[in-house]
Amino acid sequence: MDLVLEAFDTFLFDPIYATLLPAQSSAFKANTTFSSVREIPATYPPSTWQYQPASNYISFEPGKYAYMSQWARDDWRRQFLSLYMITWVFGLVIYYIFATLSYIFVFDKATFNHPRYLKNQIRLEIRQTNTALPIMAIFTAPLFLLEVRGYSKMYDITEEGPGMWYNFFQFPLFICFTDFFIYWIHRGLHHPRVYKKLHKPHHKWIMPTPYASHAFHPFDGFSQSIPYHVFPFIFPLQKFAYVFLFVFINIWTILIHDGEYVADNPIINGAACHTMHHLYFNYNFGQFTTLWDRFGGSYRKPNDELFQKELKMCQSEWKKQSAEMEKIVREVEGEDDRSYLPDEPKKVR
């Protein structure tokens, strides 16, 4: 994340901090009161910060504004605030760009006719995301701050890491590590004492659109992201690999909510598997694979009709899905407080 922070500092934050918190020009300043002049110590002494590139492969040479703020680039307060804004705003940018691309080019609009599609659903999904991301960023930024300040095991050039072999091995290791822990965190969020308080907002979407991908309760979303942030404190991780994985995770989260059931695969936890989770609640908790669901007895094979175009949007199949979903809602929630389209059914009790 130090590489990302360096880029944002150079092209955005340096001028902002220099304008809002300008540095003192000397060690003393003049204070004039009733025609008398006296010197008092400046609040901020000259900065001792010196530029060092975050990476040997790419660097962003700082301009004059990098040296013109009371908060130098290595000030932890500035770093925390900058990382918070990056996490929040950059997260929103990724969400809106890729969710919109998925909605336009991938998402099957026939889903709007499903009896469990909600009234004003996309608007509600976007509203929930806009509410959750700034709060999630509050808890995520301190972990990024620890990384930037050198407490993680991230490395830049191959010589700093375990070796060339690890440059490739780190990707499957990251997937396996995070998939295991997200499975158990996600399953824990379905515990009756936790579900209604934290995870229920994400299960509001029975037939999700790509915009539901980040529509969590903020503590729910953050808890499922913890394995991603813990990984580089336990295992080495190359800096560019980390940035790539950060973007990939956000895109993957959108893909498993896009309703396009391509991965009819017993190993990959694709959109079909995750649709089963939204429909039937207590199955397919995994993020990337079905491995831990199989070990944990929570795997449910996606319905065959999801992969057959002529059956995927069949009214009779929708009725079967809805009937089973209503039964599970009685067990999990006790009451269905969702408002559906086209007709609003009676609440399930």
C-alpha positions as CSV (number, residue, x, y, z in Angstrom):
1,M,0.0,0.0,0.0
2,D,3.0,2.4,0.3
3,L,3.3,2.3,-3.4
4,V,-0.3,3.4,-3.8
5,L,0.1,6.1,-1.1
6,E,3.2,7.5,-2.8
7,A,1.2,7.8,-6.1
8,F,-1.7,9.6,-4.4
9,D,0.7,11.8,-2.4
10,T,2.4,13.0,-5.6
11,F,-0.6,13.6,-7.8
12,L,-3.3,14.5,-5.2
13,F,-2.5,14.8,-1.5
14,D,0.7,16.9,-1.5
15,P,-1.0,20.1,-2.9
16,I,-4.0,19.5,-0.6
17,Y,-1.9,19.2,2.6
18,A,0.3,22.1,1.5
19,T,-2.8,24.3,1.2
20,L,-4.7,23.2,4.2
21,L,-1.7,22.8,6.6
22,P,1.1,25.0,5.2
23,A,4.6,24.7,6.7
24,Q,6.1,27.5,8.7
25,S,8.8,29.4,6.7
26,S,11.2,29.8,9.6
27,A,11.9,28.7,13.1
28,F,10.3,31.8,14.5
29,K,7.3,34.0,13.5
30,A,6.3,37.5,14.3
31,N,3.2,38.3,16.4
32,T,1.9,41.8,16.5
33,T,-0.3,43.0,19.3
34,F,-1.0,46.7,20.0
35,S,1.9,47.8,17.9
36,S,4.4,45.7,19.8
37,V,6.3,42.9,18.0
38,R,7.5,39.8,19.8
39,E,8.9,36.5,18.5
40,I,7.4,33.1,19.5
41,P,8.6,29.6,18.6
42,A,7.0,28.2,15.5
43,T,4.5,25.4,16.1
44,Y,6.0,23.0,13.6
45,P,9.8,22.8,13.1
46,P,11.3,22.1,9.6
47,S,10.5,18.6,8.4
48,T,13.2,15.9,8.4
49,W,11.4,13.8,5.8
50,Q,13.4,12.7,2.9
51,Y,12.0,11.0,-0.2
52,Q,12.7,7.3,-0.7
53,P,10.9,5.5,-3.5
54,A,8.4,2.8,-2.3
55,S,9.6,0.5,-5.1
56,N,12.7,-0.1,-7.2
57,Y,10.4,-0.9,-10.2
58,I,8.4,2.3,-10.3
59,S,8.6,5.6,-8.5
60,F,6.7,9.0,-8.4
61,E,9.2,11.8,-8.0
62,P,7.7,14.3,-5.5
63,G,7.2,17.9,-6.5
64,K,7.6,21.1,-4.5
65,Y,4.4,20.6,-2.6
66,A,5.8,17.5,-0.9
67,Y,7.9,19.8,1.3
68,M,5.4,22.5,2.0
69,S,3.1,21.0,4.6
70,Q,3.2,20.9,8.4
71,W,2.4,17.2,8.1
72,A,5.3,15.6,6.3
73,R,4.6,12.5,4.2
74,D,5.9,10.2,7.0
75,D,3.6,11.8,9.7
76,W,1.4,8.9,10.9
77,R,-1.6,11.3,11.2
78,R,-1.3,12.3,7.6
79,Q,-0.8,8.7,6.5
80,F,-3.8,7.5,8.3
81,L,-6.1,10.2,6.9
82,S,-4.7,9.6,3.4
83,L,-5.1,5.8,3.6
84,Y,-8.7,6.3,4.9
85,M,-9.6,8.4,2.0
86,I,-7.9,6.0,-0.5
87,T,-9.7,3.0,1.0
88,W,-13.1,4.7,1.0
89,V,-13.0,6.6,-2.3
90,F,-10.9,4.1,-4.3
91,G,-13.1,1.3,-3.0
92,L,-16.2,3.2,-4.3
93,V,-14.5,3.9,-7.7
94,I,-13.8,0.2,-8.2
95,Y,-17.3,-0.7,-7.0
96,Y,-19.1,1.7,-9.3
97,I,-16.9,1.0,-12.4
98,F,-17.0,-2.8,-12.3
99,A,-20.5,-3.2,-10.9
100,T,-21.8,-1.0,-13.7
101,L,-19.8,-2.8,-16.4
102,S,-21.1,-6.1,-15.0
103,Y,-24.7,-4.7,-14.9
104,I,-24.5,-3.5,-18.5
105,F,-22.7,-6.4,-20.2
106,V,-23.2,-9.4,-18.0
107,F,-26.2,-9.2,-15.6
108,D,-29.4,-10.8,-17.0
109,K,-32.1,-8.2,-16.8
110,A,-34.7,-10.9,-16.7
111,T,-33.9,-11.2,-13.0
112,F,-36.1,-8.2,-12.5
113,N,-39.1,-10.4,-13.1
114,H,-38.1,-12.9,-10.4
115,P,-40.8,-13.1,-7.7
116,R,-38.1,-12.5,-5.1
117,Y,-36.6,-9.4,-6.7
118,L,-37.1,-6.4,-4.4
119,K,-38.9,-3.1,-5.0
120,N,-36.2,-0.4,-5.8
121,Q,-33.5,-3.1,-5.2
122,I,-30.6,-1.5,-7.1
123,R,-31.2,1.8,-5.4
124,L,-31.2,0.1,-2.0
125,E,-28.1,-1.9,-2.8
126,I,-26.2,1.2,-3.8
127,R,-27.5,3.1,-0.7
128,Q,-26.3,0.3,1.6
129,T,-22.9,0.3,-0.1
130,N,-22.5,4.1,0.2
131,T,-23.3,3.8,3.9
132,A,-21.0,0.9,4.6
133,L,-17.8,1.7,2.8
134,P,-16.8,4.9,4.7
135,I,-17.3,3.0,8.0
136,M,-15.4,0.0,6.8
137,A,-12.6,2.2,5.8
138,I,-12.2,3.5,9.4
139,F,-11.3,-0.1,10.5
140,T,-9.3,-0.9,7.4
141,A,-7.0,2.2,7.4
142,P,-5.1,1.3,10.6
143,L,-4.1,-2.0,9.1
144,F,-2.9,-0.3,5.9
145,L,-1.0,2.2,8.2
146,L,0.8,-0.6,9.9
147,E,1.8,-2.0,6.5
148,V,3.0,1.4,5.2
149,R,5.1,1.9,8.4
150,G,6.9,-1.4,7.9
151,Y,5.3,-3.8,10.3
152,S,4.2,-6.3,7.6
153,K,6.3,-8.8,5.6
154,M,5.7,-7.2,2.2
155,Y,8.7,-6.9,0.0
156,D,9.6,-5.2,-3.3
157,I,12.3,-6.9,-5.3
158,T,12.7,-10.7,-5.6
159,E,16.0,-10.6,-3.6
160,E,14.0,-9.3,-0.6
161,G,11.6,-12.2,-0.7
162,P,11.9,-16.0,-0.3
163,G,12.9,-16.4,-4.0
164,M,11.7,-16.4,-7.5
165,W,9.5,-19.5,-6.8
166,Y,7.6,-17.6,-4.2
167,N,6.6,-14.8,-6.6
168,F,4.3,-17.4,-8.2
169,F,3.5,-19.5,-5.0
170,Q,2.2,-16.4,-3.1
171,F,-1.0,-16.3,-5.2
172,P,-2.4,-19.8,-4.5
173,L,-1.2,-19.4,-0.9
174,F,-3.2,-16.2,-0.5
175,I,-6.3,-17.7,-2.1
176,C,-6.1,-20.8,0.1
177,F,-5.4,-18.9,3.3
178,T,-8.1,-16.3,2.8
179,D,-10.7,-18.8,1.5
180,F,-10.3,-21.0,4.7
181,F,-10.7,-18.1,7.2
182,I,-13.5,-16.3,5.2
183,Y,-15.4,-19.6,5.2
184,W,-15.4,-19.8,9.0
185,I,-16.0,-16.0,9.5
186,H,-18.9,-16.1,7.0
187,R,-20.4,-19.2,8.6
188,G,-20.0,-17.6,12.0
189,L,-22.0,-14.6,10.7
190,H,-24.9,-17.0,10.2
191,H,-25.0,-17.9,13.9
192,P,-28.5,-17.0,15.2
193,R,-27.0,-14.6,17.7
194,V,-25.1,-12.7,15.0
195,Y,-27.1,-13.1,11.8
196,K,-29.9,-10.6,12.5
197,K,-27.6,-7.9,13.8
198,L,-24.8,-8.1,11.2
199,H,-25.3,-10.3,8.2
200,K,-29.0,-9.9,7.5
201,P,-28.6,-6.7,5.6
202,H,-26.6,-8.5,2.9
203,H,-29.2,-11.3,2.8
204,K,-31.9,-8.7,2.0
205,W,-31.0,-9.4,-1.6
206,I,-32.5,-12.8,-2.5
207,M,-31.7,-12.3,-6.2
208,P,-28.7,-10.0,-6.1
209,T,-27.5,-7.7,-8.8
210,P,-23.8,-6.7,-9.2
211,Y,-24.5,-3.7,-7.0
212,A,-25.3,-6.0,-4.0
213,S,-21.6,-7.1,-4.0
214,H,-20.6,-4.5,-1.4
215,A,-24.0,-3.9,0.2
216,F,-23.1,-5.1,3.7
217,H,-23.5,-4.0,7.2
218,P,-20.1,-2.3,7.7
219,F,-18.9,-4.7,10.5
220,D,-20.0,-7.6,8.4
221,G,-18.0,-6.4,5.4
222,F,-14.9,-5.6,7.5
223,S,-15.0,-8.9,9.4
224,Q,-14.9,-10.9,6.1
225,S,-12.0,-8.7,4.9
226,I,-9.8,-9.4,7.9
227,P,-8.0,-12.5,6.4
228,Y,-6.9,-10.3,3.4
229,H,-5.2,-7.8,5.7
230,V,-3.7,-10.4,8.2
231,F,-2.0,-12.4,5.4
232,P,0.9,-10.0,4.8
233,F,1.7,-9.9,8.5
234,I,2.1,-13.6,8.5
235,F,3.5,-14.4,5.0
236,P,5.7,-12.5,2.6
237,L,3.8,-10.7,-0.1
238,Q,5.2,-8.7,-3.0
239,K,3.9,-5.1,-3.2
240,F,2.6,-5.3,-6.7
241,A,1.0,-8.6,-6.0
242,Y,-0.8,-7.0,-3.0
243,V,-2.2,-4.2,-5.1
244,F,-3.3,-6.7,-7.8
245,L,-5.0,-8.9,-5.2
246,F,-6.7,-5.9,-3.6
247,V,-8.4,-5.0,-6.9
248,F,-9.0,-8.7,-7.8
249,I,-10.9,-9.4,-4.6
250,N,-13.2,-6.4,-5.2
251,I,-13.9,-7.6,-8.8
252,W,-14.4,-11.2,-7.7
253,T,-16.9,-10.0,-5.1
254,I,-18.9,-8.4,-7.9
255,L,-18.6,-11.4,-10.2
256,I,-20.2,-13.8,-7.8
257,H,-23.2,-11.5,-7.6
258,D,-23.6,-10.9,-11.3
259,G,-26.1,-13.7,-11.9
260,E,-24.3,-15.1,-14.9
261,Y,-23.8,-18.7,-14.2
262,V,-20.7,-19.7,-16.2
263,A,-18.7,-21.7,-13.7
264,D,-20.5,-25.0,-13.6
265,N,-17.5,-26.3,-11.7
266,P,-17.4,-28.5,-8.5
267,I,-14.4,-26.5,-7.2
268,I,-14.9,-22.8,-8.1
269,N,-17.4,-21.0,-5.9
270,G,-18.8,-18.9,-8.7
271,A,-22.0,-16.9,-9.1
272,A,-24.2,-20.0,-9.3
273,C,-22.9,-21.3,-5.9
274,H,-23.3,-17.8,-4.4
275,T,-26.8,-17.5,-5.7
276,M,-27.6,-20.7,-3.9
277,H,-26.3,-19.0,-0.8
278,H,-28.6,-16.0,-1.2
279,L,-31.6,-18.1,-2.0
280,Y,-31.2,-20.8,0.7
281,F,-29.0,-19.0,3.2
282,N,-27.2,-21.8,5.0
283,Y,-25.1,-23.2,2.1
284,N,-21.9,-22.3,0.2
285,F,-20.2,-19.9,2.6
286,G,-16.8,-20.1,0.7
287,Q,-15.4,-17.1,-1.2
288,F,-13.3,-18.7,-3.9
289,T,-13.7,-22.4,-3.7
290,T,-16.2,-25.0,-2.5
291,L,-13.5,-27.0,-0.6
292,W,-14.3,-25.9,2.9
293,D,-18.0,-26.1,2.3
294,R,-17.5,-29.7,1.3
295,F,-15.4,-30.4,4.4
296,G,-17.9,-28.5,6.6
297,G,-21.0,-30.2,5.2
298,S,-22.4,-26.9,3.9
299,Y,-21.9,-27.4,0.2
300,R,-25.0,-27.3,-2.1
301,K,-24.6,-28.0,-5.7
302,P,-26.2,-25.3,-7.8
303,N,-29.6,-26.1,-9.3
304,D,-29.3,-27.5,-12.9
305,E,-31.7,-25.0,-14.2
306,L,-29.3,-22.2,-13.5
307,F,-27.1,-23.4,-16.4
308,Q,-29.9,-23.9,-18.9
309,K,-31.1,-20.8,-20.6
310,E,-34.6,-22.1,-21.3
311,L,-35.1,-23.0,-17.6
312,K,-33.1,-20.4,-15.8
313,M,-35.9,-17.8,-16.0
314,C,-38.8,-20.3,-16.0
315,Q,-41.8,-19.3,-13.9
316,S,-42.2,-22.8,-12.5
317,E,-38.6,-23.0,-11.4
318,W,-38.9,-19.5,-9.8
319,K,-42.0,-20.8,-7.8
320,K,-40.0,-23.8,-6.6
321,Q,-37.1,-21.5,-5.5
322,S,-39.4,-19.1,-3.8
323,A,-41.3,-21.9,-1.9
324,E,-38.1,-23.4,-0.5
325,M,-36.7,-19.9,0.3
326,E,-39.8,-19.0,2.2
327,K,-39.5,-22.1,4.4
328,I,-35.8,-21.2,5.2
329,V,-36.8,-17.6,6.0
330,R,-39.2,-18.9,8.6
331,E,-36.4,-20.8,10.2
332,V,-33.6,-18.2,9.9
333,E,-35.5,-14.8,10.3
334,G,-39.0,-15.7,11.5
335,E,-40.4,-12.9,9.4
336,D,-39.9,-11.7,5.9
337,D,-39.8,-7.9,5.9
338,R,-38.8,-7.5,2.3
339,S,-40.9,-5.7,-0.3
340,Y,-41.0,-7.6,-3.6
341,L,-41.9,-6.9,-7.2
342,P,-44.2,-7.2,-9.0
343,D,-46.6,-8.1,-6.2
344,E,-45.9,-7.8,-2.6
345,P,-46.6,-11.1,-0.9
346,K,-47.8,-11.6,2.6
347,K,-45.2,-11.7,5.3
348,V,-44.0,-15.2,6.3
349,R,-44.6,-16.0,9.9
